[in-house]
Amino acid sequence: MPRLDAIDVRILAELQANARISIASLAKRVSLTPTPCARRVQQLEKAGIIRGYVTLLDQAALGLPVNAFVEVRLVREGKAEVAEFESAVHRCPEVMECWAMSGGFDYLLRVVAADLDGYNRFLRESLLSLGCVDHVETSFALQRVVDRTALPLPSAGGRTRP
């Protein structure tokens, strides 16, 4: 990872809070002029620290209030089974996150749905129809306790700030 100085960290913090901030406003907030500020943002993008910019939508307002956390175990973790499963979940827009895991199951998915019937359709048509899937266990989220998109940033010395 490239070494971040205090200004880089402030730029990242501001962009995490508001990715639509103008370069002029960002420069003012981090005590730079616009040209060097824009150059630093470009360097952070080029280094892969800034991967992109997104718009966060309200899941419930869009009629997708259900969050299901799905543990998936494959029949076996062979190359073909892994490729089949990972390819299939890439094609499922309901799958918001998919993590390969260590431990008692192979994958953990976060799936969104309009209701339990919608989740059940997804489960039957998208997951259980795959020959590589051996076992699925689902837990439904009752309440979101923490919802962050901003990562904890290191201080200029390289340590994470509380």
N, C-alpha and C positions, 0 to 999 in steps of 0.2 A: 504494500500500500504506500502511495506517495506520502511524504511527510506533510501534514497540514499545519499551517500556521494559524494564529488567532483570527486573522481576517478570513481565511478560508472557512474556518469553523463558523464564524458569524454569518458568512454568505450562505452556508448550508442550512443553518438554523432558520434564517429568514426565508429561504426558498421552501423549506419543509413547512413553514407556517403559511406561506402564500406563494405558490408557484407562479401565479399570474402577476406578481409584482414587476413593475417596469425596471429596466436597468437603472434609470435615473433615480428612482425611489430606493432601489436596493443599494446603489452606490452611496446615497445620502445616509442610509441606515448603518452602513458599515464604514463610514468615514473615508470613502474613496471618491475619485472622480469617475464619471461613467466609462471612459475608455479602459482604464486598468481593471475596473470592476467587470466589464464585459469580457475582457481577456481572461480573467481568473475563472469566470463561469465557464468559458469555452475550454479552459484547461481541465477543469473538474469534470466536464462532460467527456473530453477526449480520454482522460484517465479512467473513465468508467465509474467514477464515484457518483456522478449524476447519470442515472441510466435512462431517464426519460421524465416526462411530465404527464400527469393524469388528472382527470376530474373525478372526484369521489361522489358517487350517487347514493341517495338514501334508499337502502334496500327495501325497507317496509313501505315507504311512499310509492315504490314501484310495484307493490303487490307481491313481494318475495320475503315475507317475514320469517320463514322457517329456515333455521340453520341446522343442518345435520352433520355430525362428525362421524365419519364412516371408517371403521377399521377393516382393512381388506387383507386376507391371506390368500396367496396364490397356491395352486396345486403343487407347483414347484417353482423355484426361482431360476429356471433355465433361461437362456438368452431369448428363446422364442416366446416364452410366457411373459417375460418382462416387456419385450417389444410389443406384443399384442395388447397387454394391459395399458401401457403408457400411451400407445397410439390411440386406443379407445377413449381414454379419459381426456386426451387433447381435443377430441371431437365433441365433448359434452360441455355445452355452455353453462350448465348448472354447477359444474365442478369449478369452484373458485380457487381452491388450492389443492395440491396433491404433493405429499411428502413421502419419499422412500424412507422407511424407518428401520431401526434396529429393534430387537426385542421380540415380542410375541406375535406381531403381525408385520406384514410387508409394507403396507401403505396406509397413510392417514389422509382422508379427503375431507374438505369442507364443501358441502353441497348446499345450495340454496334452492328453495321451492316456495310456491305460492301457498301450499297446504300439504297435509299428510298424503292425500291422494296423489298429488303431483310428485312427492318424494317416492311414493310407492311405485308409480309409473317409471320413474327414473331407475329405481332399484331393479325392477323386473326387466325392463327393456334394455337398459344400458349396462348394468353390472352383472346381474345374475345370468344374463344371456351369454356372457363370455366363458368359453371353455377353460380358460386359465384361472378363473376365480374359484377358490375352494370354500372360503368362509367369509361372511360379511357380518359385522356387528355395528349397529347404529346407536348413537346417543344424540338426543335432541337438546339443543341449547334452550334454557329456560329464560335466561336474562344475560345480556351483555354487561359485564362488570367493568372491563377496561377495553377501550377501542382506540388504539393509537396507529397512526401511520408514520409518525416521526420517530426516527431512530435516535438513541442516545448518542450524542456526539462526543468525540474525544476533546480534551482540552488541547491547547497548543503544544503541551509537553507530551502528548500521546496517550494520556490517561482519560478514561471516560468520566465525564462530569455527572454528578448525581442529579 
